[in-house]
Amino acid sequence: DAISMAFWQSSSFARMFGVALLCLGVMLVWCGQMLTETQRVSAARMLAICMGFMAILAASQQTAIWNTSMGWFAVAIPAMMTIGFASCARISVENRTA
């Protein structure tokens, strides 16, 4: 049945997306311990930009193709990560200048 296939396809996408975010988190924990302060700020800025692009892409897919409540969840995750990374970079810069 088409409805159940659509559910399983979206479910598999959500699982893959979750694993990718978990791997990103593990990499960030490692980076936080191994990088200098300047490198951490640079990495946080780069990740904020990448997640911002991802949020924009997810928002365009949501409005043009998906149009589901789960799609807004897929938009919210990279949007929140963008805000988090940007605030980490800003806090680090403010701590350095203080």
C-alpha positions as CSV (number, residue, x, y, z in Angstrom):
1,D,0.0,0.0,0.0
2,A,1.3,3.4,-1.0
3,I,0.6,5.1,2.4
4,S,2.7,2.5,4.4
5,M,5.5,2.8,1.9
6,A,5.6,6.5,2.2
7,F,5.7,6.1,6.0
8,W,8.6,3.7,5.8
9,Q,10.5,5.9,3.4
10,S,10.2,8.9,5.6
11,S,11.1,6.8,8.6
12,S,14.2,5.6,7.0
13,F,15.2,9.1,6.1
14,A,14.6,10.2,9.7
15,R,16.9,7.4,11.0
16,M,19.6,8.2,8.5
17,F,19.3,11.9,9.4
18,G,19.5,11.0,13.1
19,V,22.7,8.9,12.6
20,A,24.3,11.8,10.7
21,L,23.6,14.2,13.5
22,L,24.9,11.7,16.1
23,C,28.1,11.4,14.1
24,L,28.4,15.2,13.8
25,G,28.0,15.4,17.6
26,V,30.7,12.9,18.2
27,M,33.1,14.8,15.9
28,L,32.3,18.0,17.7
29,V,33.1,16.6,21.1
30,W,36.4,15.3,19.7
31,C,37.1,18.7,18.1
32,G,36.3,20.5,21.3
33,Q,39.1,18.7,23.1
34,M,41.7,18.8,20.3
35,L,41.4,22.2,18.7
36,T,42.7,25.5,19.9
37,E,40.3,28.3,20.7
38,T,40.9,30.0,17.4
39,Q,40.2,26.8,15.5
40,R,37.1,26.2,17.6
41,V,35.7,29.6,16.6
42,S,36.5,29.0,13.0
43,A,34.9,25.5,13.1
44,A,31.8,26.9,14.8
45,R,31.4,29.6,12.1
46,M,31.8,27.1,9.3
47,L,29.3,24.7,10.9
48,A,26.8,27.6,11.4
49,I,27.1,28.5,7.7
50,C,26.7,24.9,6.6
51,M,23.7,24.3,8.9
52,G,22.2,27.6,7.7
53,F,22.4,26.4,4.1
54,M,20.9,23.1,5.2
55,A,18.0,24.9,6.9
56,I,17.3,27.0,3.8
57,L,17.3,23.9,1.6
58,A,15.1,22.0,4.0
59,A,12.7,24.9,4.2
60,S,12.5,25.1,0.4
61,Q,11.9,21.3,0.2
62,Q,9.2,21.6,2.9
63,T,7.3,24.3,1.1
64,A,7.7,22.9,-2.4
65,I,7.6,19.1,-2.0
66,W,7.0,17.6,1.4
67,N,4.4,19.9,3.0
68,T,4.1,17.8,6.1
69,S,4.4,18.4,9.8
70,M,7.5,16.1,9.9
71,G,9.0,18.3,7.2
72,W,8.9,21.3,9.6
73,F,10.8,19.1,12.1
74,A,13.4,18.6,9.4
75,V,13.6,22.3,9.0
76,A,13.8,23.1,12.7
77,I,16.8,20.8,13.4
78,P,19.4,22.5,11.2
79,A,17.9,25.9,12.0
80,M,18.4,25.3,15.8
81,M,21.9,24.0,15.1
82,T,22.7,27.1,13.1
83,I,21.7,29.3,16.0
84,G,23.7,27.1,18.4
85,F,26.9,27.1,16.4
86,A,26.6,30.9,15.7
87,S,26.1,31.5,19.4
88,C,29.1,29.3,20.3
89,A,31.3,31.2,17.9
90,R,30.1,34.5,19.3
91,I,30.6,33.5,22.9
92,S,34.1,32.4,22.1
93,V,34.9,35.6,20.4
94,E,33.5,37.7,23.2
95,N,35.5,35.7,25.8
96,R,38.7,36.3,23.8
97,T,38.2,40.0,23.6
98,A,37.2,40.4,27.3
